[in-house]
Amino acid sequence: IDRRNEKRNAKLASDRGFNCRLIYCNEENGVKVSEYIDGAETLNPRTVKLEENVALTAGILRRLHDSDMPEENVFDPFAEAMRYESLLAGENARMYKGYEGLRAQVLAIRDRLEKLGPERLPCHNDLVAANLVKDGNGRLYLIDWEYAGINDPMFDVAALFLENDFAPEDEELFFHYYFREGEDWGAAREKILIFKISQDFLWSIWTVLKEARGDDFGSYGKDRFDRCIRLCAQYWETYGE
């Protein structure tokens, strides 16, 4: 994590009302102080799927994606995955069985994304429910800008769906609130599936690297790796070889 990027993006988001008001951020050690959110409710994977909260989440993400917030850094999940991969050898770490085959599929799917034409807009890139906090008046804040940077907006949407176990009907409800009348929801679906794949691939490598350095995430990394395999199979079945 580049704390300089985090500090800059968190301040920009604070000034524009996406983030709660940032009072202090130390780019050397990551310590932050933010204004207290009165009556705060931190969303979770259950409450984030309530229709009121789906509408609020879709609204704040659409405003962020449509904004001209000048994030200077780029978050490319495929490049990040390759960066983490390059660090594995130095930690004497090995990926899960079947990694090389999965890697080839993921890179082929990345090439498909380039043909679709990824957008480059302000994104948050870490849509776990705990980063969505609602105040006592029903205003939603998007906190924790560690991974923020220019990306395709459908990465954020894919992260929201993946991290919070959205069912197909939950995804459709989100589309209803995120897209405007006349916009093609279907055109976004392939990108969202691609970004789900990229995230499971990225965070499975991240987990192996972190565990090689002494952390323990239980089955988290292998679960994401196995789901990535299933999502790749779904992609090829839906969109062709």
Residue, then its C-alpha position, 0 to 999 in steps of 0.5 A: i500500500d502506498r500511503r501517499n496515495e491513500k492520504r491524497n485520495a482520502k483527502l480528495a474523497s473527504d473534501r467531496g463528501f464521499n469519505c467522512r471528514l479527514i482530520y489527520c493522515n500520516e503517510e509514513n505510518g498510515v495513522k489516520v484521524s477522522e471526524y466521528i460519525d454520529g449514530a454510525e452503522t457499519l454495514n455488513p454482508r447482510t445489511v448491505k443487501l437491504e434495498e435502502n442500502v443497495a440504493l445508497t451504495a449504488g448512489i455513492l458509487r455512481r457519484l464517485h465514478d461520474s466525478d472528476m476527482p483527480e486520483e493520480n494513481v492507477f489500480d490495475p488488478f492484473a498488474e497488481a497480481m503480477r507484482y505480488e507473483s514476482l514477490l513469491a520467489g523471494e519468500n520461497a512461497r508456492m501457489y496452489k496446485g493448478y496455478e499455471g493453468l489458471r494463470a493462463q486463463v486469467l491472462a487470456i480473459r485480461d486480453r478480452l477486457e482490453k478488447l471491450g475497452p476498460e474505462r479509466l475513472p475514479c474508483h474506491n477498489d475495496l467494497v467490503a461492507a465494513n467500508l460503508v458506514k451510514d450516519g444517524n440521518g441515513r447518509l452513507y460514507l465510503i471509508d478506507w481509501e488504501y486501494a483507491g485509484i483510477n480503474d474501471p467502475m465495474f471493478d467496484v461493482a464486481a467487488l461489492f457483489l463478490e465481497n458481500d455474496f450478492a445473489p443474482e436478484d441482489e445484483e439486479l436490484f443494484f443495477h436498477y439503482y446504479f444505471r440510468e434509464g436507457e443505459d445498457w446493463g447487459a454491456a456491463r455484465e461481461k466486465i463485472l465477471i472479468f473483474k470478479i475473476s481478477q479479484d479472486f486471482l489477485w487476492s489468492i496470490w496476496t494471501v499466499l504471499k502474506e502467509a509466507r511472511g507469517d500471517d494465517f488466513g485459514s482457507y481464505g486464499k484457497d477458497r478464492f483460488d477455487r472460486c476463480i477456477r469456477l468463475c473462469a469456467q463460467y466465463w468461457e461457457t457464457y462468452g465463448e473460448 
